[in-house]
Amino acid sequence: MPKRQLPTVALAMIVGGKQFEAKVFQECLESLRPIELDQIVVVDTGVGEDAYEAIRYEDEYRASSGLSPITVGKFTWCDDFAAARNYSFSLLKEADFISWADSDDRIQGAELVRPYLASLGPEIGGVWCF
C-alpha cells in the first residue's frame, strides 16, 4: 500500500492595529513551526519595521527547514476586518486546507495538526477548530 501524502496546509494572517506587538507576533509564528505550513501569508494593515524583523527572522527558520518564505501583502486599513481577511486569503496558493490566525494567537499541540488532517477521509471538505 503506498504511503499517503500529507495534505498541504496554508495560513493567512492580518497584522496591525493599536494592540499589535512584534514580540507577541514572533511568538505566534514560532508556535506554528511544528505544523510546517506550506505557505504563510501575512497582510500588513499598518505595522512598523519590528514586524518585518519578525518576518525576516521566521523566514530564516523556514529557509533552514526547506519551507517557502512568508508572502507579505499590504492592505490599507478601511475599518473592515472581513475585507482584510478576504484579501489575505486571495494571496494564498492552492492548498488542501487553509486557516487563519491572529498575531497574538499561540498554537498548542501544533505537531498534531498535520497527522490529524492526514487521517481525514477525502469526503471531509473542511475542519473548524477553536
PAVEXNU-119440 format. One line per field, with one value per residue: residue number from 1; x, y, z of N, C-alpha, C in turn; residue in three letters. Coordinates in Angstrom, 1 decimal, decimal comma. Layout:
residues N
num: (NUM:...)
nu: (X:...)
nv: (Y:...)
nw: (Z:...)
cau: (X:...)
cav: (Y:...)
caw: (Z:...)
cu: (X:...)
cv: (Y:...)
cw: (Z:...)
residuo: (ALA:...)
END
This chain:
residues 130
num: (1:2:3:4:5:6:7:8:9:10:11:12:13:14:15:16:17:18:19:20:21:22:23:24:25:26:27:28:29:30:31:32:33:34:35:36:37:38:39:40:41:42:43:44:45:46:47:48:49:50:51:52:53:54:55:56:57:58:59:60:61:62:63:64:65:66:67:68:69:70:71:72:73:74:75:76:77:78:79:80:81:82:83:84:85:86:87:88:89:90:91:92:93:94:95:96:97:98:99:100:101:102:103:104:105:106:107:108:109:110:111:112:113:114:115:116:117:118:119:120:121:122:123:124:125:126:127:128:129:130)
nu: (0,8:0,7:2,3:0,4:0,2:1,0:-1,5:-1,6:-1,1:-2,0:-1,7:-3,3:-2,8:-3,7:-2,1:-1,6:-2,8:-3,7:-3,1:-1,1:1,9:5,2:6,9:5,1:3,8:6,0:6,2:3,9:4,3:6,4:5,1:3,7:5,4:5,8:3,8:4,7:3,9:2,9:2,5:2,6:0,8:1,1:-0,6:-0,1:-1,5:-0,8:1,8:5,0:8,6:9,5:7,8:8,4:10,9:10,5:9,2:11,4:13,1:11,6:11,5:14,1:14,3:12,4:13,6:15,9:14,6:13,7:11,3:8,9:9,3:7,7:4,8:4,2:1,7:0,2:-2,3:-4,5:-5,9:-9,3:-11,2:-12,5:-12,5:-13,3:-12,8:-10,0:-9,2:-10,3:-8,7:-6,2:-6,7:-6,9:-4,3:-3,3:-1,9:-3,1:-4,3:-4,8:-5,9:-6,8:-6,2:-6,5:-4,9:-4,6:-2,3:-1,7:-2,2:-1,5:-0,5:-1,2:-0,2:0,5:2,0:0,3:-1,4:-1,0:-0,8:-3,4:-5,0:-4,2:-5,4:-8,0:-10,7:-11,3:-13,8:-14,2:-14,5:-13,6:-12,4:-13,2:-11,8:-11,4)
nv: (-1,2:2,2:5,0:7,4:10,8:13,7:16,3:19,5:22,6:25,8:29,2:32,2:35,6:38,7:41,6:44,3:47,4:49,0:47,4:45,8:43,9:43,3:41,4:39,5:38,7:37,4:35,3:34,0:33,1:31,4:29,4:28,2:26,6:23,7:22,7:23,0:24,6:24,9:27,3:30,6:33,6:36,9:39,8:43,2:45,7:48,0:48,2:48,4:48,5:46,6:44,4:43,5:42,7:40,5:38,8:38,4:37,0:34,7:33,8:33,0:30,8:29,2:28,9:27,4:25,1:24,1:25,2:27,3:30,9:33,5:35,1:38,5:40,9:44,1:46,1:48,7:49,9:49,9:49,9:47,4:44,2:41,9:42,5:42,8:40,2:38,6:39,6:38,7:35,9:35,8:35,9:33,5:30,4:27,4:25,0:22,1:22,5:25,5:28,1:30,6:32,9:35,0:37,7:37,5:34,9:31,7:28,6:25,6:22,2:22,0:20,2:18,1:18,7:18,2:15,3:14,8:16,0:14,5:12,1:12,3:11,4:11,6:12,6:14,6:17,9:20,1:21,5:22,8:24,5:25,6)
nw: (0,0:-0,9:0,6:2,2:1,1:2,9:3,6:2,0:3,7:4,4:5,7:6,6:7,7:9,2:10,2:12,4:13,8:16,9:19,1:18,3:18,8:18,1:19,3:20,4:18,1:16,9:18,7:18,1:15,4:15,9:17,4:15,5:14,0:14,3:12,6:10,1:7,9:4,5:3,2:4,3:4,6:5,3:6,0:6,0:7,8:8,7:10,3:12,0:11,4:13,1:12,9:10,4:10,9:12,6:10,7:8,9:10,6:11,0:8,4:8,0:9,6:8,3:5,8:6,5:7,1:4,8:3,9:2,3:1,8:3,8:2,5:1,9:2,1:1,4:2,9:2,9:5,7:6,3:8,2:8,2:8,9:7,6:4,9:4,9:5,8:3,7:1,6:2,4:2,2:-0,6:-1,5:-1,0:-2,3:-3,9:-1,6:0,4:2,9:4,4:6,7:9,4:11,6:14,4:15,2:17,9:18,7:20,1:19,2:20,5:20,7:18,1:16,6:16,2:14,2:11,3:11,1:12,1:10,1:7,9:8,5:7,9:5,9:2,2:1,9:3,7:3,7:5,1:8,2:11,3:13,9:17,2)
cau: (0,0:1,5:2,2:-0,5:0,9:0,4:-2,2:-1,0:-1,7:-1,6:-2,2:-3,3:-2,9:-3,6:-1,4:-1,6:-3,7:-3,2:-2,7:-0,1:3,2:6,0:7,4:4,0:3,7:7,1:5,9:2,8:4,9:7,2:4,2:3,2:6,5:5,6:2,8:5,4:3,0:3,3:2,5:2,1:0,6:0,9:-1,0:0,2:-2,6:-0,2:2,8:6,3:9,7:9,7:7,0:9,2:12,1:9,9:9,0:12,7:13,6:10,9:11,9:15,4:14,0:11,7:14,6:16,7:13,8:13,2:10,0:8,8:9,3:6,4:4,3:3,7:0,9:-0,2:-3,7:-4,9:-7,0:-10,6:-12,1:-13,3:-11,8:-13,6:-12,1:-8,6:-9,1:-10,5:-7,6:-5,2:-7,0:-6,7:-2,9:-2,9:-2,0:-4,0:-3,9:-5,8:-6,6:-6,3:-6,6:-6,0:-4,5:-4,4:-0,9:-1,4:-2,6:-0,5:-1,0:-0,7:-0,4:0,6:2,6:-0,8:-2,3:-0,8:-1,3:-4,9:-5,6:-3,9:-6,2:-9,4:-11,1:-11,4:-15,1:-14,1:-14,1:-13,0:-12,4:-13,3:-11,3:-11,2)
cav: (0,0:3,4:5,9:8,6:12,0:14,7:17,4:20,8:23,5:27,2:30,1:33,7:36,4:40,1:42,2:45,7:47,9:49,6:46,4:44,9:43,8:42,4:40,2:38,6:38,2:36,4:34,1:33,3:32,4:30,2:28,4:27,5:25,9:22,3:22,4:23,0:25,2:25,0:28,7:31,6:34,9:38,0:41,1:44,3:46,7:49,2:47,8:49,1:47,7:45,5:43,3:42,9:42,0:39,2:38,0:38,0:36,0:33,5:33,3:32,4:29,5:28,4:28,5:26,3:23,9:23,8:25,7:28,6:32,2:34,1:36,1:39,7:41,8:45,3:46,4:49,9:49,6:50,6:49,5:46,2:43,0:40,9:42,8:42,5:38,8:38,1:39,9:37,7:34,6:35,9:35,8:32,1:29,5:26,3:24,1:21,2:23,1:26,9:28,6:31,9:33,1:36,4:37,8:37,2:33,5:30,7:27,3:24,4:20,9:22,2:19,0:17,1:19,2:17,5:13,9:14,8:16,3:13,3:11,0:12,5:10,8:12,5:13,1:15,7:19,1:21,2:21,3:24,1:24,3:26,8)
caw: (0,0:-1,0:1,8:1,9:1,2:3,9:2,9:2,1:4,7:4,3:6,8:6,3:8,9:9,1:11,3:12,5:14,8:18,1:20,1:17,7:19,4:17,3:20,1:20,5:16,7:16,7:19,4:17,3:14,3:16,4:17,8:14,3:13,4:14,2:11,5:8,8:6,9:3,1:2,8:5,2:4,1:6,3:5,4:6,8:7,7:9,4:11,3:11,9:10,9:14,0:12,4:9,3:11,5:13,0:9,5:8,4:11,5:10,7:7,1:8,1:10,1:7,3:4,8:7,0:7,2:3,5:3,7:1,5:2,6:4,1:1,5:2,6:1,3:2,1:2,8:3,5:6,6:6,0:9,3:7,7:9,1:6,6:3,7:5,1:5,8:2,4:0,8:2,8:1,5:-2,0:-1,8:-0,8:-3,4:-3,6:-0,5:0,8:4,0:4,7:8,1:9,7:13,0:14,8:15,6:19,3:18,9:20,3:18,8:21,4:20,1:16,6:16,0:15,9:13,1:10,0:11,2:12,1:8,7:7,0:8,9:7,5:4,6:1,2:1,9:4,6:3,0:5,9:9,6:12,0:15,2:18,0)
cu: (0,9:1,3:1,4:0,3:0,2:-0,4:-1,4:-1,8:-1,1:-2,3:-2,2:-3,5:-3,0:-3,0:-1,4:-2,6:-3,0:-2,6:-1,6:1,3:4,0:6,5:6,3:3,7:4,7:6,8:4,8:3,4:5,7:6,3:3,6:4,2:6,2:4,6:3,6:4,5:3,6:3,4:2,0:2,0:0,4:0,5:-0,9:-0,9:-2,1:0,7:4,1:7,3:9,9:8,9:7,8:10,4:11,6:9,7:10,4:13,3:12,9:11,2:13,2:15,2:13,3:12,7:15,5:16,0:13,3:11,8:10,0:8,8:7,8:6,1:3,8:2,9:0,6:-1,6:-4,0:-6,1:-8,2:-11,7:-13,0:-12,4:-12,0:-12,9:-10,7:-8,4:-9,3:-9,3:-6,4:-5,4:-6,7:-5,2:-2,4:-2,9:-2,9:-3,4:-5,1:-6,6:-6,0:-6,9:-6,2:-5,7:-4,4:-2,9:-0,6:-1,9:-1,3:-1,1:-0,4:-1,1:-0,3:1,2:1,5:-1,6:-2,2:-1,2:-2,8:-5,5:-5,4:-4,8:-7,7:-9,6:-11,3:-12,8:-15,2:-13,6:-13,5:-13,1:-12,4:-12,8:-11,2:-10,8)
cv: (1,2:4,3:7,1:9,9:13,0:15,8:18,6:21,7:24,9:28,1:31,5:34,4:37,9:40,7:43,7:46,1:48,4:48,6:45,5:45,0:42,8:41,2:39,1:37,9:37,1:35,1:33,3:32,5:31,2:29,1:27,6:26,5:24,4:21,8:22,3:23,5:25,3:26,5:29,5:32,9:35,8:39,3:42,2:45,4:48,0:48,8:48,5:48,1:46,5:44,2:42,7:42,2:40,6:38,3:37,5:36,9:34,7:32,9:32,6:30,9:28,6:28,0:27,4:25,0:23,4:24,2:27,0:29,8:32,7:35,1:37,2:40,5:43,0:45,6:47,7:49,7:50,5:50,3:48,4:45,0:42,0:41,2:42,5:41,0:38,2:38,4:39,0:36,4:34,7:35,7:34,3:31,3:28,3:25,4:23,2:21,8:24,5:27,2:30,0:31,9:34,6:36,5:37,6:35,8:32,7:29,3:26,2:23,1:21,0:21,0:17,9:17,5:18,4:16,0:13,8:15,0:15,1:12,1:11,1:11,9:11,9:13,2:14,3:16,9:20,2:20,8:22,7:23,8:25,6:26,5)
cw: (0,0:0,2:1,4:2,1:2,2:3,1:3,0:3,0:4,5:5,4:6,3:7,6:8,4:10,3:11,3:13,7:16,0:19,1:19,6:18,5:18,6:18,0:20,2:19,2:16,5:17,4:18,7:16,2:14,8:16,9:16,7:13,6:13,3:13,1:10,2:7,7:5,5:2,7:4,0:4,5:5,3:5,6:6,4:6,7:8,4:10,6:11,0:11,4:11,8:13,6:11,3:9,8:12,0:11,8:8,9:9,3:11,2:9,4:7,1:8,6:9,0:6,2:5,2:7,2:5,9:3,2:2,9:2,4:2,8:2,9:2,3:1,7:2,1:1,9:3,5:4,4:6,4:7,0:8,9:7,8:8,0:5,3:3,8:5,1:4,4:1,4:1,2:2,2:0,0:-2,4:-1,6:-2,1:-3,0:-2,5:-0,2:2,0:4,1:6,1:8,2:11,2:13,2:15,3:17,0:19,7:19,3:20,0:19,7:20,6:18,5:15,9:15,6:14,7:11,8:10,1:11,3:10,8:7,8:7,3:8,4:6,1:3,5:1,2:2,9:3,8:3,8:7,4:10,3:13,5:15,9:19,4)
residuo: (MET:PRO:LYS:ARG:GLN:LEU:PRO:THR:VAL:ALA:LEU:ALA:MET:ILE:VAL:GLY:GLY:LYS:GLN:PHE:GLU:ALA:LYS:VAL:PHE:GLN:GLU:CYS:LEU:GLU:SER:LEU:ARG:PRO:ILE:GLU:LEU:ASP:GLN:ILE:VAL:VAL:VAL:ASP:THR:GLY:VAL:GLY:GLU:ASP:ALA:TYR:GLU:ALA:ILE:ARG:TYR:GLU:ASP:GLU:TYR:ARG:ALA:SER:SER:GLY:LEU:SER:PRO:ILE:THR:VAL:GLY:LYS:PHE:THR:TRP:CYS:ASP:ASP:PHE:ALA:ALA:ALA:ARG:ASN:TYR:SER:PHE:SER:LEU:LEU:LYS:GLU:ALA:ASP:PHE:ILE:SER:TRP:ALA:ASP:SER:ASP:ASP:ARG:ILE:GLN:GLY:ALA:GLU:LEU:VAL:ARG:PRO:TYR:LEU:ALA:SER:LEU:GLY:PRO:GLU:ILE:GLY:GLY:VAL:TRP:CYS:PHE)
END
